[in-house]
């Protein structure tokens, strides 16, 4: 029997992976106070133990101000990062750290007034006394670039095999890229060339700190998932990031603050999500206004594949990964046939941790995930499949 391509080794820059399966960054809810816990380590070790080639630790804030809320991982020395890599390596896997900054999308009062590309209302933070976003100054921009470089070096020194720069989902770098959010009138706003300045400066600074052989991935948006956005810049953004030093692109989509379920699809468990909010005003507003404001997007297998195909067709000098609804062995094989170099999986691996093992045994695996998104509703208590 011929070994499926997805089960064969492949490289991203200097990192050799045992197969083409990457566990995507899904917020784990296992970093109280911003520190690594034994539960977080075991969460990622379990994926490596069952065949994942590269597991991604989610949302590592590069700066104290960059946390959406206080219990997100903070990438600083002494946060306990050192224990993750060695444990994953012992199971034959590799581990990446997602680096992010929330920008204006914050409800973290300890971090002070949120900062972003432009002055704007911050609906997410109103219930927490953070109703407005301050437009970033030159000093703020320089500080963010330095913070990304410092965080990448911290991850490398802690034994991580790669970093993923979060340029999607409406976090800071995505905020600069999105014309729906970025209304600046200086050299960081207006044209795509200008809106790319901060993300490209971050890539250059990170590359300079970690060296040429250390893998840098970037998660980007194919589409912001809102009316008025057309996704026409997705290829140009990916091309610019690769030219600046990114080694692989993970295309995704949606803005968490405006189109959260564009990036997941399926059910929208608003009542359960509301119960997870600490502020009573946020719980009430989510219950009352959520049905009108939170749009549902129907689920389909490999739902980003056709949009992401444009990146595969345009970019041959860096791997393009398929994320979004990769839920069966057939979907994995089709991705490989269409030129995607890796598949990036989240809910399917939460529901079926043995997915890769079963596929290696020749089974035509179909994930039991039913897209109920209850895993999203209870993330803060430790992400898991409720099935």
C-alpha positions as CSV (number, residue, x, y, z in Angstrom):
1,X,0.0,0.0,0.0
2,X,1.3,3.4,-1.0
3,X,1.9,5.8,2.0
4,X,-0.3,8.8,1.7
5,X,1.7,12.0,1.1
6,X,0.3,13.5,4.3
7,X,2.1,10.9,6.3
8,X,5.5,11.5,4.7
9,X,8.2,13.8,6.2
10,X,8.5,17.4,5.1
11,X,10.5,20.6,6.0
12,X,9.7,24.1,6.9
13,X,13.0,25.9,6.6
14,X,15.4,24.1,8.9
15,X,12.7,22.1,10.7
16,X,12.1,18.5,9.6
17,X,8.6,17.3,10.4
18,X,7.7,13.6,10.5
19,X,4.5,14.2,8.6
20,X,2.3,17.0,7.2
21,X,-0.1,17.4,10.2
22,X,0.0,20.6,12.2
23,X,-2.2,21.2,15.3
24,X,-3.5,24.7,14.9
25,X,-3.4,27.3,17.7
26,X,-6.7,27.1,19.6
27,X,-6.8,29.0,22.9
28,X,-6.3,26.4,25.5
29,X,-7.6,28.2,28.7
30,X,-4.7,26.7,30.6
31,X,-2.5,29.7,31.4
32,X,-3.8,31.4,34.5
33,X,-2.0,34.7,35.1
34,X,-0.2,34.2,31.8
35,X,1.9,31.3,32.9
36,X,2.4,27.8,31.6
37,X,0.8,25.0,33.6
38,X,1.2,21.2,33.7
39,X,-2.2,21.0,32.0
40,X,-0.9,23.1,29.0
41,X,2.2,20.9,28.7
42,X,0.2,17.7,28.7
43,X,-2.4,19.1,26.3
44,X,0.4,19.5,23.6
45,X,2.3,16.4,24.6
46,X,-0.9,14.4,23.9
47,X,-1.1,15.6,20.3
48,X,2.6,14.8,19.8
49,X,2.1,11.3,21.3
50,X,-0.7,10.6,18.8
51,X,1.2,11.6,15.7
52,X,0.9,15.4,15.2
53,X,4.1,16.6,13.6
54,X,3.9,20.2,14.8
55,X,1.7,21.4,17.7
56,X,1.1,25.1,18.1
57,X,0.8,26.7,21.5
58,X,-1.9,29.4,21.2
59,X,-1.9,33.1,21.6
60,X,1.5,34.0,23.2
61,X,1.2,37.7,23.9
62,X,4.4,39.5,23.0
63,X,3.8,42.4,25.4
64,X,1.7,42.8,28.7
65,X,-0.5,45.2,26.8
66,X,-1.0,42.6,24.1
67,X,-3.3,40.3,26.0
68,X,-7.0,40.4,25.2
69,X,-7.6,39.3,28.8
70,X,-5.3,38.6,31.8
71,X,-5.1,34.8,31.5
72,X,-3.6,34.6,28.1
73,X,0.0,33.4,27.9
74,X,2.6,36.1,28.2
75,X,5.9,35.4,26.3
76,X,8.5,36.5,28.8
77,X,11.3,34.7,30.5
78,X,10.1,33.0,33.6
79,X,6.7,32.2,32.4
80,X,7.4,28.5,32.3
81,X,7.9,28.1,28.6
82,X,11.0,25.9,28.9
83,X,9.1,22.8,30.0
84,X,6.9,22.6,26.9
85,X,9.5,21.9,24.1
86,X,11.4,19.2,25.9
87,X,8.2,17.3,26.7
88,X,6.9,17.5,23.2
89,X,10.2,16.5,21.8
90,X,10.2,13.4,24.0
91,X,7.2,12.2,22.1
92,X,8.8,12.8,18.7
93,X,7.0,16.0,17.9
94,X,7.9,19.6,17.3
95,X,6.3,22.7,18.8
96,X,5.6,26.2,17.6
97,X,4.6,29.2,19.6
98,X,2.0,31.6,18.2
99,X,3.0,35.2,18.8
100,X,0.3,37.8,19.0
101,X,-0.8,41.2,20.2
102,X,-4.5,42.1,20.7
103,X,-4.2,45.7,19.7
104,X,-7.5,47.5,20.3
105,X,-9.4,44.2,20.8
106,X,-9.0,44.1,24.6
107,X,-11.0,43.7,27.8
108,X,-7.8,43.6,29.9
109,X,-8.1,46.5,32.4
110,X,-4.6,45.7,33.8
111,X,-3.1,46.7,30.5
112,X,-4.7,50.1,30.4
113,X,-6.4,51.8,27.4
114,X,-6.2,49.6,24.3
115,X,-4.1,50.7,21.4
116,X,-4.6,50.1,17.7
117,X,-4.2,51.6,14.2
118,X,-6.8,54.2,14.7
119,X,-9.0,55.8,17.3
120,X,-12.2,53.8,17.5
121,X,-14.9,52.3,19.8
122,X,-14.0,49.1,21.5
123,X,-17.3,47.3,22.0
124,X,-15.5,44.2,23.4
125,X,-14.2,46.3,26.3
126,X,-17.1,48.5,27.2
127,X,-18.3,46.3,30.1
128,X,-14.8,46.4,31.5
129,X,-14.3,50.1,31.4
130,X,-12.3,50.2,28.2
131,X,-14.7,51.7,25.6
132,X,-12.1,53.5,23.4
133,X,-9.0,52.5,21.4
134,X,-6.1,55.0,21.2
135,X,-4.3,55.4,17.9
136,X,-0.8,54.2,18.1
137,X,2.1,56.6,18.1
138,X,5.5,56.1,16.5
139,X,6.9,55.0,19.9
140,X,4.1,52.5,20.2
141,X,4.9,51.0,16.8
142,X,8.6,50.7,17.5
143,X,7.8,49.1,20.9
144,X,5.6,46.5,19.3
145,X,8.2,45.6,16.7
146,X,10.8,45.1,19.4
147,X,8.4,43.1,21.5
148,X,7.8,40.6,18.7
149,X,11.5,40.2,18.2
150,X,12.1,39.7,21.9
151,X,9.3,37.2,22.2
152,X,10.6,35.2,19.2
153,X,14.0,35.0,20.7
154,X,12.5,33.9,24.0
155,X,10.6,31.1,22.3
156,X,13.7,29.9,20.4
157,X,15.8,30.0,23.6
158,X,13.1,28.0,25.4
159,X,13.5,25.2,22.8
160,X,10.5,25.9,20.5
161,X,11.1,24.7,17.0
162,X,9.2,27.6,15.3
163,X,7.0,30.6,15.8
164,X,3.8,31.6,14.1
165,X,3.1,35.3,13.7
166,X,-0.6,36.0,14.1
167,X,-1.5,38.3,11.2
168,X,-5.1,37.3,11.1
169,X,-8.4,37.2,13.0
170,X,-8.5,40.9,13.8
171,X,-5.6,41.1,16.2
172,X,-3.1,43.9,15.9
173,X,-1.2,43.0,12.8
174,X,-4.5,42.1,11.1
175,X,-6.0,45.4,12.3
176,X,-3.2,47.2,10.4
177,X,-3.8,45.1,7.3
178,X,-7.6,45.5,7.3
179,X,-8.9,48.6,5.6
180,X,-12.1,48.1,7.6
181,X,-10.2,48.9,10.8
182,X,-7.1,50.8,9.7
183,X,-8.1,54.4,9.0
184,X,-4.7,56.0,9.5
185,X,-3.6,58.9,7.2
186,X,0.1,58.5,7.7
187,X,2.6,56.0,6.1
188,X,0.8,53.1,7.9
189,X,-2.6,53.6,6.4
190,X,-4.3,53.8,3.0
191,X,-2.6,51.7,0.4
192,X,-1.8,48.0,1.0
193,X,1.9,49.0,0.8
194,X,1.4,51.3,3.8
195,X,-0.8,48.9,5.7
196,X,1.8,46.2,5.3
197,X,4.6,48.3,6.9
198,X,4.0,47.2,10.5
199,X,3.6,43.4,9.7
200,X,6.7,43.5,7.5
201,X,8.7,45.4,10.1
202,X,7.8,42.7,12.6
203,X,8.9,39.9,10.2
204,X,12.2,41.6,9.5
205,X,12.9,42.1,13.2
206,X,12.0,38.6,14.1
207,X,14.1,37.1,11.3
208,X,17.1,39.3,12.4
209,X,16.8,38.0,16.0
210,X,16.1,34.2,15.4
211,X,18.5,33.7,12.4
212,X,18.0,32.4,8.9
213,X,17.4,28.8,9.7
214,X,14.7,29.2,12.3
215,X,11.2,28.6,10.9
216,X,8.7,31.5,10.9
217,X,5.1,30.8,10.0
218,X,2.4,33.4,9.5
219,X,-1.4,33.1,9.9
220,X,-3.2,35.4,7.5
221,X,-6.7,36.2,6.5
222,X,-8.1,35.1,3.2
223,X,-11.2,37.3,3.9
224,X,-12.2,39.4,6.9
225,X,-15.7,37.8,6.8
226,X,-17.5,41.2,6.8
227,X,-19.5,43.1,4.3
228,X,-17.4,45.4,2.2
229,X,-14.3,43.1,2.3
230,X,-13.6,41.1,-0.8
231,X,-10.4,39.2,0.0
232,X,-8.7,40.6,-3.1
233,X,-5.5,41.4,-1.2
234,X,-4.9,37.9,0.3
235,X,-2.3,36.8,-2.2
236,X,-0.5,40.1,-2.2
237,X,-0.2,40.0,1.6
238,X,1.1,36.4,1.6
239,X,3.5,37.2,-1.1
240,X,4.9,40.2,0.8
241,X,5.3,38.2,4.0
242,X,7.2,35.4,2.2
243,X,9.4,37.9,0.5
244,X,10.2,39.5,3.9
245,X,11.2,36.2,5.4
246,X,8.2,34.1,6.4
247,X,8.7,30.4,5.7
248,X,5.1,29.1,5.5
249,X,1.6,30.6,5.3
250,X,-1.5,29.4,7.2
251,X,-4.5,31.0,5.5
252,X,-7.5,31.6,7.7
253,X,-10.2,34.3,7.9
254,X,-12.6,36.4,9.9
255,X,-12.3,39.1,12.6
256,X,-13.0,37.8,16.1
257,X,-14.5,41.1,17.1
258,X,-16.9,41.3,14.1
259,X,-17.2,37.9,12.4
260,X,-16.0,35.4,14.9
261,X,-17.6,32.3,13.4
262,X,-16.3,33.0,9.9
263,X,-13.1,31.2,11.0
264,X,-14.9,28.2,12.5
265,X,-18.3,27.7,11.0
266,X,-21.1,25.7,12.4
267,X,-23.3,26.3,15.5
268,X,-23.1,29.5,17.6
269,X,-23.6,28.6,21.3
270,X,-24.3,32.1,22.5
271,X,-25.9,31.2,25.8
272,X,-23.0,29.0,26.8
273,X,-20.5,31.6,25.7
274,X,-22.3,34.2,27.8
275,X,-22.0,32.1,30.9
276,X,-18.2,32.1,30.5
277,X,-18.0,35.9,30.7
278,X,-16.9,37.4,34.0
279,X,-18.6,40.8,33.6
280,X,-22.4,40.7,34.2
281,X,-22.9,43.5,31.6
282,X,-21.0,41.4,29.0
283,X,-23.1,38.3,29.8
284,X,-26.4,40.3,29.5
285,X,-25.4,42.0,26.2
286,X,-24.2,38.8,24.7
287,X,-27.5,37.1,25.5
288,X,-29.7,40.0,24.3
289,X,-27.7,41.4,21.4
290,X,-25.7,38.3,20.3
291,X,-28.5,36.8,18.2
292,X,-28.6,40.0,16.1
293,X,-24.8,40.8,16.0
294,X,-23.1,37.3,15.8
295,X,-23.6,35.9,12.4
296,X,-23.7,32.1,11.8
297,X,-21.7,30.7,8.9
298,X,-22.7,27.3,7.6
299,X,-20.1,24.5,7.9
300,X,-18.7,22.6,5.0
301,X,-15.7,20.3,4.8
302,X,-12.4,22.1,3.9
303,X,-14.3,25.4,3.8
304,X,-11.3,27.6,3.2
305,X,-9.8,25.3,0.5
306,X,-11.1,27.1,-2.6
307,X,-10.1,30.5,-1.3
308,X,-6.7,29.3,-0.2
309,X,-6.1,27.6,-3.6
310,X,-5.3,31.1,-5.0
311,X,-2.2,31.2,-2.7
312,X,-1.1,27.7,-3.7
313,X,-1.3,28.7,-7.4
314,X,0.5,32.0,-6.9
315,X,3.2,31.1,-4.4
316,X,5.6,28.2,-5.1
317,X,8.6,29.1,-2.9
318,X,6.9,28.6,0.5
319,X,4.5,26.0,1.8
320,X,0.8,27.0,1.9
321,X,-1.1,25.1,4.6
322,X,-4.8,24.2,4.5
323,X,-6.8,25.2,7.6
324,X,-10.5,25.1,8.1
325,X,-12.7,22.0,8.1
326,X,-10.1,19.4,7.4
327,X,-12.2,16.7,8.9
328,X,-11.5,13.4,7.1
329,X,-8.8,11.4,5.4
330,X,-10.4,12.2,2.1
331,X,-10.1,15.9,2.8
332,X,-6.4,15.5,3.8
333,X,-5.6,13.6,0.6
334,X,-7.4,16.1,-1.6
335,X,-5.4,18.9,0.0
336,X,-2.2,17.2,-0.8
337,X,-3.4,16.5,-4.4
338,X,-4.2,20.2,-4.8
339,X,-0.7,21.4,-3.8
340,X,-1.2,22.2,-0.1
341,X,2.0,21.1,1.7
342,X,0.5,20.7,5.2
343,X,-2.9,20.4,6.8
344,X,-3.7,22.4,9.9
345,X,-6.4,20.9,12.2
346,X,-8.2,22.0,15.3
347,X,-11.6,20.7,16.2
348,X,-11.1,17.5,14.3
349,X,-8.1,16.6,16.5
350,X,-9.9,17.7,19.7
351,X,-12.7,15.3,18.8
352,X,-10.5,12.5,17.4
353,X,-7.0,12.7,18.9
354,X,-6.2,9.4,17.2
355,X,-7.1,10.7,13.7
356,X,-3.5,10.4,12.4
357,X,-2.9,7.0,13.9
358,X,-6.1,5.7,12.3
359,X,-5.2,7.2,8.9
360,X,-1.8,5.6,9.1
361,X,-3.5,2.2,9.6
362,X,-5.4,2.8,6.3
363,X,-8.7,3.8,7.8
364,X,-10.9,6.2,5.8
365,X,-11.2,8.4,8.9
366,X,-14.1,10.9,9.2
367,X,-14.0,13.1,12.3
368,X,-17.0,12.8,14.7
369,X,-16.8,16.6,15.3
370,X,-20.4,17.9,14.7
371,X,-19.4,21.6,14.7
372,X,-21.4,22.4,17.8
373,X,-18.6,24.8,18.9
374,X,-19.1,23.9,22.6
375,X,-15.4,23.6,22.7
376,X,-15.3,27.4,22.0
377,X,-17.9,28.2,24.7
378,X,-15.9,26.5,27.4
379,X,-12.4,27.4,26.4
380,X,-11.7,29.4,29.5
381,X,-12.1,26.2,31.6
382,X,-9.7,24.2,29.4
383,X,-10.4,23.5,25.8
384,X,-11.7,20.1,25.0
385,X,-14.3,18.3,22.9
386,X,-17.6,17.9,24.8
387,X,-18.3,14.7,22.8
